[in-house]
Amino acid sequence: MTEPQQPPVGETKKLLENPIVGSLVVPIAIVLVGALIIFGVTKMLSTDRSYKDLVRELHSKTFGNRWIAAYELSKQISAKKIPNEEVPWLISNLSEIYDQAVDPRTRDFIVVALGSLKTELALPIIQKALNDKDPKVQFSGVVAIGNMPSTFPIEWTPLLQKMRETKDEGLRQAIILGAASHRVKDAQADMVGYLDSTNPSIRYAAALGLINFKDEKALPVLEEILFLVPPTTKPEPGQFGANETVGLQLNILAALQKNEWKLLNGALGKLIATSGNKLLVVKAQEALNLLKN
């Protein structure tokens, strides 16, 4: 039996764990929720199946919803339930299943699972995903690469070329932020160029990424983000809503702290004095206190 083709669940997608990227794209989990509603699944398979049970299901030729097992497996990996000595066995099996999977959702969640392992052994299959025919699988591959330790031997040149050529704005954001988290110097000039983009998501991603380089050219856009006022009504397509706006602002605060960059301290003080969002004020004050020391 072949696996079912993926039904449309919307175009939203996004980075998984990197604290510098939180609100620029919608988490993969939200896409999954939409898919589960469409399929009429009433629970998220919170069973006590082991990771080996899930791998066996993934190997099954008759298991229709392989992608759900792949998702469950990714949750177990994220929760660090896989013994270290079993990781090579797991990667070998997931690589084989990836190569056999027809359904792109299965490949997608396999890549998410492998990315959660954060091991160099997973790089070959993740790099294969970067050229997958399905854009969501490519996206998850970029996210996985971005979340890998910067000491791993990652070839960024093809990814930067894809960043320049792709028409998929979500994929471009993911590459920008992944390259930023790895401080890929060859990407810095591109990011500076994206500060003039008419697409706010690309412009904001570039500014956020440039915090890792402490590039002062990003300061005007970063201040623009910090003082964004979210719409009080339903946002227009492509417009940031209240949650996305605050999430992006919180990401800037986290990135400033991580990089110990103090050039926006004055803006943080103004934000504390003028913002009506209590969480944002508290986090801005925490950041300012740390950056002053």
C-alpha positions in Angstrom: 0.0 0.0 0.0 1.4 3.4 -0.9 1.2 6.2 1.6 -1.5 8.9 1.2 -0.5 12.2 -0.4 -0.4 15.2 1.9 -3.5 17.3 1.8 -3.3 21.1 1.9 -3.0 22.4 5.5 -2.0 25.9 4.7 1.3 27.6 3.8 2.5 28.4 7.3 5.7 26.8 8.5 8.6 27.6 10.7 11.7 27.2 12.7 11.7 24.8 15.7 14.0 25.6 18.6 16.4 28.4 17.9 15.6 31.1 20.4 16.6 33.8 17.8 13.8 32.9 15.4 10.7 32.5 17.5 8.0 34.4 15.7 9.1 34.9 12.1 7.4 31.7 10.9 4.7 29.5 12.4 5.8 26.5 14.3 5.6 23.1 12.6 3.4 22.0 15.5 0.6 24.3 14.3 0.7 22.8 10.9 0.4 19.4 12.6 -2.7 20.5 14.5 -4.3 21.7 11.3 -3.6 18.3 9.7 -5.0 16.4 12.7 -8.2 18.4 12.5 -8.6 17.6 8.8 -8.0 13.9 9.4 -10.4 13.7 12.4 -7.8 12.4 14.8 -9.1 13.0 18.3 -5.9 12.7 20.3 -2.2 13.2 19.8 -1.2 9.6 20.3 0.1 10.1 23.8 0.7 6.4 24.2 3.4 4.5 26.0 4.8 3.1 22.8 8.6 3.0 22.9 10.8 4.6 20.2 11.5 1.1 18.9 7.8 0.4 18.5 7.5 3.7 16.6 10.4 2.7 14.3 8.8 -0.6 13.6 5.6 1.2 12.6 7.6 3.5 10.4 9.0 0.4 8.7 5.6 -1.1 8.1 4.5 -1.0 4.5 0.8 -1.1 5.6 0.9 1.6 8.3 -1.1 4.4 6.6 -0.3 7.3 8.9 3.5 6.8 9.1 3.9 10.5 9.6 2.1 10.4 12.9 4.6 7.8 14.2 7.4 10.0 12.9 5.9 13.0 14.8 5.6 10.9 18.0 9.2 9.8 17.6 10.4 13.4 17.2 8.7 14.2 20.5 10.5 11.3 22.3 13.8 12.5 20.8 13.2 16.1 21.9 12.4 14.8 25.4 15.8 13.0 25.3 14.3 9.5 25.7 16.7 7.8 23.4 19.8 6.2 25.0 23.0 7.5 23.5 24.1 4.0 22.5 20.9 3.5 20.5 21.4 6.7 18.4 23.4 5.1 15.5 20.8 2.3 15.2 18.0 5.0 15.2 19.7 7.1 12.5 20.3 4.1 10.3 16.7 3.1 10.5 15.4 6.6 9.9 17.7 7.1 7.0 16.3 4.0 5.4 12.7 5.0 6.0 13.3 8.5 4.7 14.6 7.1 1.4 11.5 4.8 1.1 8.8 7.3 2.2 6.4 8.5 -0.4 4.4 10.8 1.9 6.3 14.1 2.4 4.9 14.4 5.9 6.8 11.3 6.9 10.0 12.6 5.5 9.3 16.0 7.1 9.0 14.6 10.6 11.9 12.2 10.2 14.0 15.3 9.4 12.6 17.0 12.5 13.4 13.9 14.6 17.0 13.7 13.2 17.5 17.4 13.8 16.5 17.0 17.5 19.3 14.5 18.0 21.9 17.2 17.3 24.5 14.6 16.2 26.9 14.7 13.3 25.8 11.3 12.4 22.5 12.7 11.2 24.0 15.3 8.8 24.0 13.1 5.6 20.3 12.6 5.6 19.5 16.1 6.8 21.7 17.5 3.9 19.7 15.2 1.5 16.5 16.8 2.8 17.8 20.2 1.7 17.2 19.1 -1.9 14.0 17.2 -1.2 11.2 17.8 -3.8 8.8 19.0 -1.1 9.4 22.6 0.1 8.3 21.8 3.7 10.9 19.0 3.9 13.6 21.4 2.6 12.4 23.9 5.2 12.8 21.4 8.1 16.2 20.4 6.8 17.3 24.1 7.0 15.9 24.3 10.5 17.7 21.2 11.5 21.0 22.5 10.1 20.5 25.8 11.9 20.0 24.1 15.2 23.1 22.0 14.9 26.3 22.9 16.9 28.4 25.3 14.9 31.4 23.0 15.3 29.8 20.5 12.8 31.2 20.4 9.2 28.3 22.1 7.5 28.7 23.4 3.9 27.0 26.7 3.9 27.8 27.8 0.3 25.0 25.9 -1.4 22.5 27.1 1.3 23.5 30.7 0.8 23.1 30.3 -2.9 19.6 28.8 -2.3 18.9 31.8 0.0 19.6 34.2 -2.8 17.7 32.3 -5.5 14.6 30.9 -3.8 11.2 32.5 -4.1 10.0 30.7 -1.0 10.2 33.5 1.6 9.8 31.1 4.6 12.8 29.1 3.3 14.8 32.3 2.9 14.1 33.3 6.5 15.1 29.9 7.8 18.5 30.1 5.9 19.1 33.7 7.1 18.5 32.8 10.7 20.4 29.5 10.5 23.4 31.2 9.0 23.2 33.9 11.6 23.1 31.5 14.5 26.3 29.9 13.0 27.8 33.3 12.4 28.5 32.5 8.7 30.4 35.6 7.6 29.6 35.0 4.0 26.0 35.6 4.8 26.4 39.0 6.5 26.5 41.1 3.4 23.3 39.5 2.1 21.6 40.2 5.4 22.6 43.8 5.3 21.1 43.9 1.8 17.8 42.4 3.1 17.4 45.3 5.5 16.0 47.2 2.5 13.5 44.5 1.6 9.9 45.5 1.1 8.9 42.2 2.7 8.8 42.9 6.5 9.4 39.3 7.5 12.7 39.2 5.4 13.7 42.6 6.7 13.1 41.7 10.3 14.8 38.3 9.9 17.9 40.0 8.5 17.9 42.6 11.4 17.5 39.9 14.0 20.2 37.8 12.4 22.6 40.7 12.3 22.6 40.9 16.1 24.8 37.9 16.1 27.4 39.9 14.1 26.8 43.1 16.2 26.3 44.9 12.9 25.2 48.5 13.6 23.5 48.7 10.2 20.7 46.7 11.7 20.0 49.2 14.5 17.3 51.3 12.7 15.3 48.2 11.8 15.7 46.7 15.3 14.3 49.9 16.8 11.5 49.7 14.3 10.7 46.2 15.5 10.9 47.1 19.2 8.3 49.9 18.8 5.9 48.1 16.5 2.3 48.5 17.5 0.3 45.4 16.6 -3.1 45.9 14.9 -6.1 45.9 17.2 -8.2 44.1 14.6 -7.5 40.9 12.6 -4.2 41.4 10.8 -4.2 41.6 7.0 -2.4 38.8 5.1 1.4 39.3 5.6 0.8 41.6 8.6 2.1 40.8 12.0 -0.5 40.2 14.6 -0.2 40.9 18.3 1.3 37.5 19.3 3.8 37.6 16.4 4.8 41.2 17.2 5.5 40.5 20.8 7.2 37.2 20.0 9.6 39.0 17.6 10.3 41.7 20.2 11.1 39.1 22.8 13.4 37.4 20.4 15.4 40.7 20.0 15.7 41.0 23.7 17.0 37.4 24.0 19.4 37.9 21.1 20.8 41.2 22.6 21.4 39.4 25.9 23.0 36.4 24.3 25.4 38.5 22.3 25.9 41.1 25.1 25.2 43.9 22.7 24.5 47.2 24.5 23.8 49.6 21.7 20.1 49.4 22.1 20.1 50.0 25.8 18.5 53.5 25.3 15.7 52.0 23.2 15.1 49.4 25.9 14.7 52.1 28.4 12.2 53.9 26.2 10.4 50.6 25.6 10.1 50.0 29.3 8.6 53.4 29.8 6.1 53.3 27.0 5.0 49.7 26.3 1.6 48.6 27.6 2.6 44.9 27.4 3.6 43.7 30.9 5.5 40.7 29.7 7.5 42.7 27.3 8.3 45.4 29.9 9.5 42.7 32.4 11.7 41.0 29.8 13.1 44.4 28.6 13.9 45.3 32.2 15.7 42.0 32.7 17.7 42.5 29.5 18.6 46.0 30.4 19.7 45.0 33.9 21.9 42.3 32.5 23.4 44.5 29.7 24.2 47.3 32.1 26.4 45.0 34.2 
